[in-house]
Amino acid sequence: PVYNGERTIKETIESVLNQTWTDFELIVINDGSTDSSLQIISEIQDSRIVVFSYPNTGLAASRNRGIEQATGNYLTFLDADDLWTPDKLADQLEVLQENPQAGVAYSWTDCIDEQGKFLRRGSYVNVSGNVYANVLLVDFLENGSNVMIRRQALEEVGGFDESLPASQDWDMWLRLAAKYEFVAVSKPQVLYRISSSSMSSNVKNLETACLRIIERSFSQAPESLQYLQSDSLANIYKYLTYKVLQGNADRQRGKTAAKFLLQAIKYDRSLLRARVLLKVWLQIAIATLLPSSQAQKAIANVKNLSKLEALLGYIKLNP
């Protein structure tokens, strides 16, 4: 799927064309782009690329349209600003063929910035088999550019939920994990781009979507897994706190982060003993009490204060 992706779409497509596994179709769903994305795509000469254009309807609908157009027995998704390492398709296909009981293969993720430079490693979770409990806790697959799915499994669980305002990926992984085993490729093969616009935008939509997903998933989960609900909620609010504080400091953002952090503590009291908590509260206080320009300088001058990745370390990955 691509919507106004002129800055990254060429590099993204090239990361697919450079795969060591070459027998694929690359379906580009142009979601009503108004920039030069289509022109850039048209200049890439490769018979495996097929382009379909539609009015703008969003990411989930674009992925569903891609599923409808695909002819292969295995499907994988790639957002217009993310990248794959050259061995991604070959390795994921191999582990699925070696594990016929599995419906999904996934790899590890590294995060890159807008210029493609390394920012941080992902969670590097390495669980295979029945991962339903793990996915109930957190979306450890981390992004929609990761998985390879058997067509049969995808047809059984249905497409991406277009009614959700965000986190359609997590909802999909949960539905798949409830019915199919997952298998891991234990190395980073997905480069997930973090842009300035994605750092703290639409956190309200993200909160709304995640709460809907948690409520729906736990209403269908067996009694033996109900104890995970509090940790799942805590994980969401830890991540939302991190997401808000990534952006430029201002009063509203500070208040929002405080609200999310209090919710995280409500569901996970062990946070009260976490070393990182004091630093996070200090950053929230600076953002809330000082004018934006002064807050930015104050935060920059506090040693290691911006190392919010430590907060992610308190996200529980395993049941």
Disulfide bonds with the S-S distance in Angstrom:
none
